[in-house]
Structures are given as C-alpha cells and as structure tokens.
Amino acid sequence: MATNPPPSNLPIAKDSESTPQLPSPASLPARPAGGPVRPTGGPVSQPPKPTAPVVVPAPTIPKPPLIAAPSPSTTIPPIKSSPTAPPLVPPRPVQPNPAATSNISAKSSIRTMESDIKSIGQGAPAKGVEVTIPSSPPLPSTGQPSDRLPPKPLPPSASISIAGAEKRSVLPNIRPLSPQQVKDKPVPTSAIAVPPKKTAVFNRWTLIAIVVLVVVAGGGYWFYFLREDITPVVTSSPTPTSTPDFLKPLKLIFASSDSVVVPDLASLDDMEPLNLVLSQVVLGESSKNLFLTPENETGEPVTFSSFVSRFLVNQNQSLLDNVTDKRFGLVISRQQEKFDDLGKPITDAEPETRTALIVEITDAVVARIAMSEWEQTLSDDLAELFQITEASEQDIFENNKYRDVDIRFMNFPYPDRSIDYALVSSANNNTYLVIASSREQVYSIVDTLLGF
C-alpha cells in the first residue's frame, strides 16, 4: 500500500519524543454565534500554532511468528518396532502459512497538522498508522518424539544376596558370535526374484532320443513283420586242435626250412622213390643248408625210430632210448668239394647235394657209447640212403676235430663221399647227433649249429 512521504521542511520526530498535548476545546473561549469574537479596539486573535514537530510514525509490518526448530544436538533414541505395531512417523516441523501472513493488513496514513486540527475541532484524538495483526494458530509442541511415547518397561534385574546384603547384578556379558556360528547363520535371500532359465524344447539330447526311438521302432517293425522266416543252417566243423611244433628249435637255427613227403612205397628194399624226392629239392642260391621235416602222405611228422626201421638195416636200441624221437629231420646241403679217381680236387665240378640226419639227444655220454657200438654195421646200414657205391680204404672210423667238436669219419674212398658223425651242443643249449654224408656237409652243419 503506497504512502505519501512527509514534507521535507518538517522535522522528523524521533520515536522517543512524545507528542505534545493540544489544549482541549473546553479551555478555549467560546465563539459567539454571529461570528468570531474580536477584542475591542484590537485585531482578531488566531489560534496559536504548534511549535512542536509533527511525528509521523513509520508503518510497522508484523513479522511472522518464529517456529522453534528441534535442536540438532538432540538425539532421538531408536525405537524398536514390533511386528504388529505400525512404524512411528516423526513429526514434521510446521511450515508458516503464506496465506496467514498475507492476511495481515496494515492501514497507514500521513499525520499532518491540518489533520490534527481537524480532528481536534471534531472532538477526536489524533490518529496515526493503524496496524491490524491477525490471530495466529497455536504453535506445535517442540517436544521430542520420545517424550510422547509411553515409557518402555525395563526387565526386572536379578538380585544376588551375598551374606544378607542384596546387590544388583550387572547386565550379562554378550559374547560375540564365533566364525563357525556366523558361517552357519542363514544368509537372507534376496527379495529380487530371478526368473528360471528357459531351456530349449528340442535340444541335442532330445533329437538323439528321437532318432534312437525311430531306429528301434523301424528295426522292430522289420524283424516282426517284414523279415522272412529263414532258418539258418548250422554246419558242424571239426574244431582244429593245435599241435605243438617239436621242430621249432631246429627251424629257428637253420635259416631255410621246408617239408618233404616220404612216400609210403619207399623202403629199404626200394629206395628209389625216396631218392627221387630228395633229388628234387631245390636249394636257394644263398642257402648252404636246408632243413626238411619228413612227413607221411597224411601230413604227420615221421619220427626217428620209424625212419630208421624203414630205411636202415640194423637199429641200435641203446641209441633210440636216448633220443627225442619227434625232434628229427633231414638236412639237404650243397656239395662243391669234388675229387677225381686219383684223389685230386676238381675245381670246376658241378655242385651236387648231400643228405644228412639230425636228431636231438637227451644224454650225450650214452649216445656216444651207442654210436661207438653202431660203427661196426653203420657203413652197411647207410649205404643205400647215402648212395655209397665204392668201397672204403679204411677199416675203422677215425677221429677228426673241427671248431673243438670231435668228429668220427670213414671215407668212400675220398671225403666228398663219406660217413661223418658228431655230437654238437648248439647255441640253444641242446645237443644234436649229426650223421652227414660228406666232410664238407658236416663242417657246414657244425657251423650252423654253433651260430657261425
């Protein structure tokens, strides 16, 4: 609300100065009804002018009421809420209502001398600025929330009586939880719900299961509906029996080995079929000796005793008792040493073959004694097998030595056609009796048995 400022020629009275009292209208002289009273013989008197300055009080604007804010140092104790009671809401400070402050109206006016005189003439006191202060609502209580809560009853303290005196016990000592108890304490689950992971309906294992079911169903349908009723024919075949190879040690010693069929027609009376079979054996160019397994026409091996009984005139029973009968074989050797009628070596002679007997013995001493006894008829017994056609110039068997092996021999008449026998301990720790038909053949067989 706009107000007119006081004139600049008027002094402004201080607030401490009091306003001078004007004379009341009763003390003034009464004025006649006809007009102003004039003294006789003098001028008309005017009312005295106030000499005191006119005080115009400044309009005062009421301030809004102050609201006491809670002290920041005041500590509100924590209130433990029970599961059933609703949580307490602390009171909010009351904000001043702007509408209330806007209702405050102030009426002000400028106080002048003219207005004061006019007021005095009307019998009313001088008026200054009027201020109307509205009534404000009661202030809220600034008490702490804890002051409005009912006091919480304390648990009764235990009392301990010692010698008639009662003492109050202190609060129990609260132990901290051990790491194991903290570990065992269940962890609160999160309030956020994680949706389960969606899995594909047709994953790899599902496809595999479907394929397996289709294959099984198709196989069952074929087996029960489409398959022809065929009865398999069961043929029984003889179970082959594995026979041990007794000649395996000798086959391992000789680089070349083969089998030869001994004809049933061949015998001591007719050696031609056997000699024909032996003459057809072919030696390799790099082979010096070829080991032959004698077999009959049914494929069974021929033993030493059965061979001697068929192709020798006499048989020494003492020797047969000291041999391994099944470990017997024939050896075909290449013969390059050749002599003429005068006993001179032939240098360009064509190679021939010679036949020898080899058998494993069990006792070398007994076998040597048995061979010494057999020397009396040995030349006649082996004449057909070794194809001896000329007479010997020796009366008895003589001694020879080759690679520390004792050899007994008889030439017919030269070493290219002879009977040489020896007992040789081979590299596999077995002892073999070797009966050869030439000196070159017995030397080569000794070299083979000794590993040379």
Phi, psi and omega per residue, in radians:
M1 nan 2.170 -3.088
A2 -1.349 2.506 3.132
T3 -2.217 2.609 3.107
N4 -1.481 2.279 3.133
P5 -1.235 2.668 3.126
P6 -1.206 2.710 3.108
P7 -1.055 2.580 -3.083
S8 -1.278 -0.320 -3.120
N9 -1.479 -0.091 -3.139
L10 -1.676 2.341 3.068
P11 -1.299 2.516 3.141
I12 -1.589 2.134 -3.134
A13 -1.349 2.534 3.086
K14 -1.309 2.806 -3.099
D15 -1.174 -0.467 -3.084
S16 -1.353 -0.379 -3.129
E17 -1.351 2.452 -3.127
S18 -1.595 2.655 -3.138
T19 -1.346 2.246 -3.124
P20 -1.181 2.518 -3.106
Q21 -1.462 2.280 3.098
L22 -1.464 2.681 3.117
P23 -1.155 2.405 3.133
S24 -1.184 2.767 -3.098
P25 -1.197 -0.321 3.140
A26 -1.260 -0.536 -3.121
S27 -1.370 -0.207 3.133
L28 -1.419 2.620 3.126
P29 -1.230 2.481 -3.120
A30 -1.255 2.469 -3.109
R31 -1.752 2.341 -3.130
P32 -1.149 2.759 -3.094
A33 -1.198 -0.488 -3.091
G34 -1.294 -0.402 -3.093
G35 2.796 -3.041 -3.106
P36 -1.165 2.495 3.136
V37 -1.419 2.223 3.122
R38 -2.001 2.302 3.028
P39 -1.178 2.652 -3.099
T40 -1.263 2.346 3.080
G41 1.195 0.204 3.107
G42 -2.412 3.045 -3.114
P43 -1.310 2.880 3.112
V44 -1.292 2.306 -3.111
S45 -1.485 2.359 3.086
Q46 -1.706 2.619 3.089
P47 -1.124 2.525 -3.061
P48 -1.153 2.498 3.113
K49 -1.528 2.329 3.129
P50 -1.182 2.321 3.127
T51 -1.573 -0.343 -3.117
A52 -1.265 2.469 3.132
P53 -1.154 2.563 3.125
V54 -1.441 2.216 -3.121
V55 -1.694 2.097 3.069
V56 -1.837 1.843 -3.106
P57 -1.172 2.431 3.119
A58 -1.265 2.461 3.121
P59 -1.160 2.316 3.131
T60 -1.790 2.273 3.111
I61 -1.725 2.099 -3.104
P62 -1.127 2.443 3.100
K63 -1.521 2.569 3.097
P64 -1.150 2.597 -3.120
P65 -1.127 2.443 3.116
L66 -1.394 2.427 3.123
I67 -1.878 2.182 -3.122
A68 -1.244 2.098 3.092
A69 -1.506 2.611 3.133
P70 -1.134 2.500 -3.124
S71 -1.147 2.342 -3.141
P72 -1.173 -0.368 -3.107
S73 -1.406 -0.192 -3.119
T74 -1.289 2.214 -3.124
T75 -1.760 2.126 3.113
I76 -1.507 2.043 -3.114
P77 -1.135 2.510 3.111
P78 -1.149 2.409 -3.128
I79 -1.840 2.104 3.105
K80 -1.391 2.106 -3.132
S81 -1.557 2.396 3.095
S82 -1.428 2.813 -3.136
P83 -1.072 -0.467 -3.035
T84 -1.713 -0.533 -3.063
A85 -1.369 2.468 3.116
P86 -1.269 2.642 -3.118
P87 -1.156 2.518 -3.134
L88 -1.424 2.378 -3.135
V89 -1.803 2.099 -3.137
P90 -1.133 2.533 -3.109
P91 -1.192 2.470 3.105
R92 -1.604 2.530 3.111
P93 -1.163 2.479 -3.089
V94 -1.352 2.156 3.116
Q95 -1.440 2.557 3.126
P96 -1.177 2.435 -3.103
N97 -1.443 2.021 -3.124
P98 -1.152 -0.440 3.133
A99 -1.186 -0.586 -3.139
A100 -1.177 -0.723 -3.132
T101 -1.228 -0.480 -3.134
S102 -1.336 -0.294 -3.135
N103 -1.392 -0.156 -3.123
I104 -1.260 2.098 -3.123
S105 -1.995 2.375 3.124
A106 -2.096 2.194 3.086
K107 -1.832 2.066 -3.117
S108 -2.222 2.658 3.080
S109 -2.624 2.772 -3.133
I110 -1.572 2.195 -3.132
R111 -1.561 2.100 3.097
T112 -2.118 2.970 3.138
M113 -1.146 -0.661 -3.113
E114 -1.110 -0.692 -3.139
S115 -1.222 -0.609 3.135
D116 -1.177 -0.728 3.137
I117 -1.117 -0.700 3.130
K118 -1.123 -0.666 3.118
S119 -1.200 -0.664 -3.129
I120 -1.181 -0.667 3.127
G121 -1.101 -0.511 -3.136
Q122 -1.587 0.008 3.104
G123 1.353 0.453 3.115
A124 -2.082 2.518 3.128
P125 -1.208 2.804 3.113
A126 -1.199 2.474 -3.103
K127 -2.035 2.502 3.053
G128 -1.932 -2.449 -3.131
V129 -1.456 2.251 3.108
E130 -1.762 2.248 3.140
V131 -2.114 2.187 3.104
T132 -1.845 2.069 -3.135
I133 -1.807 2.063 3.128
P134 -1.262 2.784 3.121
S135 -1.330 2.287 -3.129
S136 -1.634 2.640 3.105
P137 -1.186 2.734 -3.127
P138 -1.112 2.466 3.128
L139 -1.226 2.530 3.084
P140 -1.247 2.729 3.139
S141 -1.197 2.392 3.136
T142 -1.693 0.270 3.121
G143 -1.164 2.720 -3.128
Q144 -1.282 2.624 3.118
P145 -1.016 -0.525 -3.114
S146 -1.216 -0.395 3.136
D147 -1.255 -0.431 -3.117
R148 -1.585 -0.175 3.127
L149 -1.458 2.550 3.096
P150 -1.200 2.512 -3.128
P151 -1.112 2.403 3.140
K152 -1.476 2.173 -3.101
P153 -1.150 2.416 3.096
L154 -1.509 2.564 3.104
P155 -1.170 2.543 3.138
P156 -1.133 2.329 -3.139
S157 -1.434 2.491 3.135
A158 -1.323 2.519 3.131
S159 -1.981 2.418 3.138
I160 -2.055 2.201 -3.124
S161 -1.704 2.083 3.117
I162 -2.122 1.990 3.087
A163 0.922 0.834 3.079
G164 1.407 -0.163 3.137
A165 -1.757 2.395 -3.116
E166 -1.718 2.215 -3.137
K167 -2.156 2.526 3.112
R168 -1.467 2.332 3.122
S169 -1.423 2.663 3.108
V170 -1.468 2.941 3.123
L171 -1.109 2.529 -3.116
P172 -1.147 2.539 3.121
N173 -1.308 2.142 -3.121
I174 -1.588 2.045 -3.140
R175 -1.411 2.479 3.050
P176 -1.256 2.676 3.140
L177 -1.217 2.468 3.083
S178 -1.281 2.790 3.113
P179 -1.034 -0.573 3.140
Q180 -1.179 -0.696 3.123
Q181 -1.184 -0.647 3.090
V182 -1.146 -0.638 3.123
K183 -1.170 -0.678 -3.108
D184 -1.353 -0.237 -3.102
K185 -1.174 2.265 -3.101
P186 -1.158 2.396 3.133
V187 -1.438 2.247 -3.139
P188 -1.105 2.367 -3.134
T189 -1.289 2.632 -3.124
S190 -1.240 2.561 -3.137
A191 -1.392 -0.181 -3.131
I192 -1.487 2.137 -3.131
A193 -1.484 2.149 3.117
V194 -1.617 2.130 -3.136
P195 -1.181 2.472 3.132
P196 -1.093 2.572 -3.129
K197 -1.265 2.285 -3.138
K198 -1.416 2.303 3.111
T199 -1.785 2.600 3.124
A200 -1.219 2.452 -3.099
V201 -1.219 -0.792 -3.115
F202 -1.874 1.422 3.061
N203 -1.587 -2.981 -3.037
R204 -1.142 -0.772 -3.098
W205 -1.167 -0.588 3.090
T206 -1.129 -0.733 3.113
L207 -1.120 -0.695 3.114
I208 -1.108 -0.738 3.133
A209 -1.106 -0.681 3.130
I210 -1.144 -0.733 3.133
V211 -1.107 -0.738 3.135
V212 -1.096 -0.753 3.135
L213 -1.106 -0.686 3.123
V214 -1.136 -0.732 3.139
V215 -1.129 -0.766 -3.135
V216 -1.128 -0.741 3.137
A217 -1.128 -0.727 3.104
G218 -1.128 -0.705 3.102
G219 -1.138 -0.704 3.095
G220 -1.140 -0.685 3.109
Y221 -1.118 -0.723 3.118
W222 -1.169 -0.695 -3.059
F223 -1.204 -0.668 -3.041
Y224 -1.643 -0.354 -3.032
F225 -2.125 -0.714 -3.035
L226 -1.688 -0.388 -3.077
R227 -1.239 2.364 3.086
E228 -1.340 2.597 -3.119
D229 -1.411 1.539 -3.113
I230 -1.918 2.164 3.112
T231 -1.644 2.008 -3.108
P232 -1.181 2.489 3.130
V233 -1.583 2.113 -3.130
V234 -1.666 2.083 3.116
T235 -1.897 2.253 3.140
S236 -1.589 2.258 3.107
S237 -2.154 2.538 -3.131
P238 -1.143 2.371 3.131
T239 -1.286 2.114 -3.137
P240 -1.181 2.319 3.117
T241 -1.750 2.275 3.140
S242 -1.443 2.150 3.120
T243 -1.766 2.389 3.132
P244 -1.147 2.490 3.122
D245 -1.586 1.778 -3.115
F246 -1.269 -0.397 -3.086
L247 -1.607 0.153 -3.106
K248 -1.066 -0.691 3.100
P249 -1.055 -0.700 3.135
L250 -1.233 -0.637 3.121
K251 -1.148 -0.547 3.096
L252 -1.274 -0.486 -3.137
I253 -1.306 -0.792 -3.120
F254 -1.495 2.367 -3.099
A255 -1.182 -0.603 -3.118
S256 -2.068 2.383 3.114
S257 -2.527 2.682 3.137
D258 -2.775 -3.140 3.103
S259 -2.130 2.627 3.129
V260 -2.318 2.380 -3.133
V261 -1.582 2.155 3.098
V262 -1.531 2.016 -3.104
P263 -1.111 2.533 3.116
D264 -1.187 -0.486 -3.130
L265 -1.293 -0.358 -3.116
A266 -1.289 2.337 -3.140
S267 -2.720 -3.081 3.129
L268 -1.109 -0.565 -3.140
D269 -1.307 -0.493 -3.115
D270 -2.445 1.687 -3.107
M271 -1.603 -0.044 -3.066
E272 -1.056 -0.767 3.123
P273 -1.043 -0.695 -3.141
L274 -1.217 -0.771 3.129
N275 -1.100 -0.583 3.109
L276 -1.172 -0.714 3.120
V277 -1.146 -0.720 -3.122
L278 -1.224 -0.542 3.135
S279 -1.270 -0.331 -3.137
Q280 -1.538 -0.060 3.097
V281 -1.266 2.270 -3.090
V282 -1.858 2.248 3.070
L283 -1.620 2.533 3.046
G284 -1.266 2.791 -3.103
E285 -1.134 -0.540 -3.131
S286 -1.649 -0.003 -3.079
S287 -1.726 2.322 3.054
K288 -1.676 -0.649 -3.137
N289 -2.317 2.509 3.103
L290 -2.221 2.115 3.129
F291 -1.491 2.266 -3.126
L292 -2.050 2.331 3.049
T293 -1.651 1.969 3.129
P294 -1.296 2.253 3.137
E295 -2.278 2.674 3.028
N296 -1.471 -3.082 -3.068
E297 -1.212 -0.325 3.070
T298 -1.533 -0.027 3.114
G299 1.573 0.131 3.125
E300 -1.536 2.463 3.136
P301 -1.129 2.547 3.104
V302 -1.642 2.243 -3.109
T303 -1.443 2.935 -3.133
F304 -1.160 -0.728 -3.111
S305 -1.159 -0.698 3.141
S306 -1.214 -0.593 3.118
F307 -1.207 -0.759 -3.139
V308 -1.121 -0.704 -3.125
S309 -1.156 -0.437 -3.108
R310 -1.573 -0.633 -2.961
F311 -2.068 0.071 3.094
L312 -2.120 2.593 -3.102
V313 -1.235 -0.919 -3.123
N314 -2.020 2.720 3.091
Q315 -2.345 2.331 -3.103
N316 -1.564 1.962 -3.094
Q317 -1.183 -0.587 3.119
S318 -1.111 -0.621 3.092
L319 -1.262 -0.693 -3.121
L320 -1.120 -0.467 3.131
D321 -1.347 -0.167 -3.072
N322 -2.121 0.473 3.082
V323 -2.161 2.720 2.978
T324 -1.532 1.814 -2.898
D325 -1.057 -0.627 -3.070
K326 -1.463 -0.272 3.134
R327 -1.659 1.246 -3.078
F328 -2.360 2.512 3.136
G329 -2.801 3.043 3.098
L330 -1.937 2.600 3.114
V331 -2.189 2.172 3.070
I332 -1.812 2.160 -3.070
S333 -2.130 2.664 3.086
R334 -1.481 2.273 -3.108
Q335 -1.920 2.001 3.125
Q336 -1.903 -0.380 3.121
E337 -1.362 2.215 -3.079
K338 -2.521 2.469 -3.134
F339 -2.145 2.617 3.088
D340 -1.531 -2.971 -3.080
D341 -1.195 -0.394 3.122
L342 -1.584 -0.035 3.111
G343 1.532 0.270 3.125
K344 -1.638 2.493 -3.128
P345 -1.200 2.469 3.088
I346 -1.716 2.111 -3.032
T347 -1.403 -0.663 -3.063
D348 -1.823 0.593 -3.105
A349 -1.349 2.571 3.102
E350 -1.273 2.460 -3.138
P351 -1.171 2.543 3.107
E352 -2.160 3.125 3.105
T353 -2.056 2.619 3.070
R354 -2.246 2.616 -3.108
T355 -1.953 2.418 3.123
A356 -2.343 2.741 3.074
L357 -1.889 2.417 3.089
I358 -2.428 2.305 -3.119
V359 -2.579 2.546 3.133
E360 -1.467 2.383 -3.138
I361 -1.968 2.767 -3.120
T362 -1.725 -0.553 -3.118
D363 -2.336 1.974 -3.064
A364 -1.215 -0.617 -3.111
V365 -1.172 -0.807 3.130
V366 -1.140 -0.675 3.137
A367 -1.150 -0.625 3.126
R368 -1.188 -0.682 3.117
I369 -1.161 -0.702 3.141
A370 -1.144 -0.654 3.111
M371 -1.220 -0.577 3.083
S372 -1.121 -0.640 3.101
E373 -1.238 -0.582 -3.071
W374 -1.358 -0.232 -3.116
E375 -1.062 -0.377 -3.097
Q376 -1.160 -0.586 -3.088
T377 -2.131 0.119 -3.011
L378 -1.153 -0.667 -3.126
S379 -1.137 -0.662 3.103
D380 -1.295 -0.598 -3.106
D381 -1.222 -0.552 -3.075
L382 -1.792 0.119 -3.082
A383 -1.120 -0.741 -3.123
E384 -1.260 -0.692 -3.104
L385 -1.240 -0.699 -3.104
F386 -1.612 0.047 3.084
Q387 0.957 0.904 3.092
I388 -1.518 2.076 -3.082
T389 -1.974 -0.351 -3.115
E390 -1.909 2.703 -3.111
A391 -1.423 2.728 -3.129
S392 -1.573 2.602 3.079
E393 -1.550 -0.052 -3.134
Q394 -1.742 2.593 3.075
D395 -1.633 -0.528 -3.107
I396 -2.367 2.987 3.050
F397 -1.356 2.446 -3.128
E398 -1.951 2.920 -3.074
N399 -1.680 2.540 3.031
N400 -2.495 2.843 -3.119
K401 -2.459 2.303 3.101
Y402 -2.502 2.136 -3.107
R403 0.905 0.779 3.120
D404 1.117 0.387 3.094
V405 -1.917 2.229 3.123
D406 -1.335 2.284 -3.097
I407 -2.214 2.353 3.023
R408 -1.889 2.344 -3.028
F409 -2.498 2.826 2.993
M410 -2.612 2.136 -3.084
N411 -1.648 2.604 -3.126
F412 -2.288 1.511 -0.371
P413 -1.494 -0.128 -3.075
Y414 -2.084 2.962 -3.036
P415 -1.148 -0.256 3.131
D416 -1.279 -0.260 3.041
R417 -2.419 1.896 -3.019
S418 -2.750 3.140 2.983
I419 -2.146 1.942 3.104
D420 -2.136 2.205 3.088
Y421 -2.261 2.678 -3.115
A422 -2.755 2.679 3.021
L423 -1.805 1.967 -3.016
V424 -2.037 2.220 3.002
S425 -1.536 1.995 -3.019
S426 -1.415 3.125 3.141
A427 -1.218 -0.355 3.113
N428 -1.615 0.294 3.068
N429 1.192 0.369 3.031
N430 -1.880 2.633 -3.129
T431 -1.883 2.257 -3.078
Y432 -2.128 2.506 2.996
L433 -1.639 2.116 -3.117
V434 -2.001 2.165 3.069
I435 -2.095 1.856 -3.053
A436 -1.858 2.895 -3.097
S437 -1.909 0.200 3.028
S438 -2.814 2.840 3.112
R439 -1.205 -0.726 3.122
E440 -1.065 -0.666 -3.124
Q441 -1.183 -0.781 -3.129
V442 -1.154 -0.593 3.080
Y443 -1.138 -0.788 -3.115
S444 -1.163 -0.626 3.109
I445 -1.213 -0.671 3.079
V446 -1.086 -0.724 3.101
D447 -1.069 -0.732 -3.129
T448 -1.150 -0.761 -3.133
L449 -1.174 -0.574 3.131
L450 -1.468 -0.137 3.102
G451 1.573 0.354 3.094
F452 -1.567 nan nan
